[in-house]
Amino acid sequence: MVTTDIKELSFRQAMSELDSVVEALESNNLELEDSLKMYERGIALLSELKGRLNTAQQKVDVLMGELEASTDDTTTDTTLS
């Protein structure tokens, strides 16, 4: 099992590790203790990935809001004249 700090992983690396965790858990070849450790790591990875996706979505929402606001020039133009 990889013990790299999850925050140091790129999104792609974290997704890849999560895939590996799921495969290992689905294999049913792990001892109970190892399964629990893998499950905990998987939950931590999933939580981190969801947080990163939420952050990215918020940034996109802000950028889209700025884009929509800038396309309505009539309001901006009337206040300048």
Secondary structure, 3 states (H helix, E strand, C coil): CCCCCHHHCCHHHHHHHHHHHHHHHHHCCCCHHHHHHHHHHHHHHHHHHHHHHHHHHHHHHHHHHHHHHHHCHHHHHHHHC
